[in-house]
Amino acid sequence: MKSDSLRELSDVELDTKIGELREELFNFRFRLATGQLDNPLIIRTARKNLARALTLQRERDLGLQRGRATQSKTAEDEASTGS
């Protein structure tokens, strides 16, 4: 899964996708423990896909917080220079 395809998702869709990826990883681990998984390297791919989605979610969270802080500072700067 490419991060570009994840970036196109809305916040709600991204949350849903993260849930699906976690469930998929759980199922792969379960199948590995029971000996039903043919290719154990698929767990590595699933972990990386989950990490990509979580990273994007965190970037969005920080971007919103940074945006608010920047807007506050800009408003304060304008108020102080206007006086």
C-alpha positions in Angstrom: 0.0 0.0 0.0 1.4 3.4 -1.0 1.2 6.3 1.3 -0.3 8.4 -1.6 -3.4 6.2 -1.6 -3.7 6.7 2.2 -3.3 10.5 1.8 -6.4 10.6 -0.4 -8.6 9.2 2.4 -10.6 11.4 4.8 -10.0 11.2 8.5 -12.9 8.9 9.1 -11.8 6.6 6.2 -8.3 6.6 7.6 -9.5 5.6 11.0 -11.5 2.7 9.4 -8.5 1.7 7.4 -6.3 1.6 10.5 -8.8 -0.7 12.2 -8.8 -3.0 9.2 -5.0 -3.1 9.1 -4.8 -3.9 12.8 -7.3 -6.7 12.3 -5.4 -8.0 9.3 -2.1 -8.0 11.3 -3.8 -9.9 14.2 -5.2 -12.5 11.7 -1.7 -13.0 10.2 -0.1 -13.4 13.6 -2.8 -15.9 14.6 -2.4 -17.9 11.4 1.4 -17.9 12.0 0.9 -19.2 15.5 -1.4 -22.0 14.3 1.0 -22.9 11.4 -1.5 -21.8 8.6 0.5 -18.9 7.3 2.4 -19.8 4.1 4.6 -16.7 3.9 5.6 -15.2 7.2 7.1 -12.1 5.5 3.6 -10.9 4.9 3.5 -9.9 8.6 6.3 -7.5 7.9 4.4 -5.9 5.1 1.3 -5.7 7.2 3.2 -4.0 10.1 4.7 -1.4 7.7 1.3 -0.7 6.1 -0.1 -0.1 9.6 2.8 2.1 10.5 2.3 4.2 7.4 -1.3 4.8 8.2 -0.6 5.6 11.9 2.2 8.0 10.8 -0.2 9.8 8.4 -2.8 10.0 11.2 -0.2 11.5 13.6 0.9 14.0 10.9 -2.7 15.2 10.5 -3.1 15.5 14.2 0.1 17.6 14.6 -0.8 19.6 11.5 -4.1 20.7 13.1 -2.4 21.6 16.3 0.3 23.5 14.6 -2.2 25.3 12.5 -4.1 26.5 15.5 -0.9 27.6 17.3 0.2 29.5 14.2 -3.1 31.2 13.8 -3.1 32.3 17.5 0.4 33.7 17.1 -0.5 35.5 13.9 -3.5 37.1 15.6 -1.4 38.1 18.6 1.2 39.6 16.3 -1.3 41.5 14.4 -2.9 42.8 17.6 0.4 43.9 19.0 1.6 45.7 15.8 -1.8 47.4 15.3 -1.6 49.1 18.7 
